[in-house]
């Protein structure tokens, strides 16, 4: 049986762990609220860009753009998969679910190459996978910004226009609710007119009817200038959703860890009190026995 000193040391260690898990839970709660607010503040800007793109597509049915080209599948075709993971662990099964989704999509597309966004956690996993890592964007552990999304967008758009790959997909975790976190996958490029329209409706807008606008210098040039901004909005939204999902998953994991620590602490306290009571009872018995022996003399 463990001594009282050993039990006290274990209790002290668990109490310290409990303080850490509760603190991480509170920090993740604050980060989650801030991240969602930042996303809500930028939605109107990117929504306006989507609407302008759809207005151009509605006005000019046969508009030509590099972002609409669908190259034929061949041995030289490549598909870029943007993977958004967490920058650190202690988030339950958050990263494992993303890895599973990436492996699934990579099994369906032609010659997948990975563009990692997040931190060393995802890189350590995929560096041992059979897939080529084309780039790794490791931002500091902070809330994603539009500038971060701009870096990723500039890279993937330039690589696409240079013909390095033929299509771009993105995998991230979407927070449908506090208890429902699911990895999702979307194709960013080539663009699909119906997808742009459905995105507008999804974010709370009304269905756009065919409208007539005048665009200068031309519809095609304006459209090509808007597409990178649209892609930046999609990537930024995915990064913030992934960040919020990470914080929600960490909150859940820390809550479970705190409950486990409290259960272990309660069990150890019972063991400690029993051992302490047994020690007191033994000491009293020894004192009583000694007193009786002295009285008999």
HUQUIJO-V621187 format. One record per backbone hydrogen bond with DSSP energy under -0.5 kcal/mol. CO is the residue of the C=O (numbers start at 1). NH is the residue of the N-H. Records with the same first field share a line. If there is no record, write none. Layout:
# HUQUIJO-V621187
CO->NH, NH
This chain:
# HUQUIJO-V621187
3->7
4->8
5->9
6->10
7->11
8->12
9->13
10->14
11->15
12->16
13->17
14->18
15->19
16->20
17->21
18->22
19->23
20->24
21->25
22->26
23->27
24->28
25->29
26->30
27->31
28->32
29->33
30->34
31->35
32->36
33->37
34->38
35->39
36->40
37->41
38->42
39->42, 43
40->44
42->46
43->47
44->48
45->49
46->50
47->51
48->52
49->53
50->54
51->55
52->56
53->57
54->58
55->59
56->60
59->61
60->63
65->68
66->69
67->190, 191
69->71
74->77
78->166, 167
79->113
80->82, 169
81->83, 115
82->84, 171
83->85, 117
86->122
91->94
93->97
94->98
95->99
96->100
97->101
98->102
99->103
100->104
101->105
102->106
103->107
105->108, 109
110->79
111->79
112->132
113->81
114->134, 135
115->83
116->137
117->85
119->123
120->124
121->125
122->126
123->127
125->128
126->129
132->114, 134
135->116
136->138
137->118, 139
140->142
145->149
146->150
147->151
148->152
149->153
150->154
151->155
152->156
153->157
154->158
155->159
156->160
157->161
158->162
159->164, 165
160->163
167->80
168->188, 189
169->82
170->186
171->84
172->174, 184
174->176, 182
179->181
180->176, 177, 182
182->174
184->172
186->170, 188
189->168
192->196
193->197
194->198
195->199
196->200
197->201
198->202
199->203
200->205
201->204
209->211
211->213
213->215
218->222
219->223
220->224
221->225
222->226
223->227
224->228
225->229
226->230
227->231
228->232
229->233
230->234
231->235
232->236
233->237
234->238
235->239
236->240
237->241
238->242
239->243
240->244
241->245
242->246
243->247
244->248
245->249
246->250
247->251
248->252
249->253
250->254
251->255
252->256
253->257
254->258
255->259
256->260
257->261
258->262
259->263
260->264
261->265
262->266
263->267
264->268
265->269
266->270
267->271
268->272
269->273
270->274
271->275
272->276
273->277
274->278
275->279
276->280
277->281
278->282
279->283
280->284
281->285
282->286
283->287
284->288
285->289
286->290
287->291
288->292
289->293
290->294
291->295
292->296
293->297
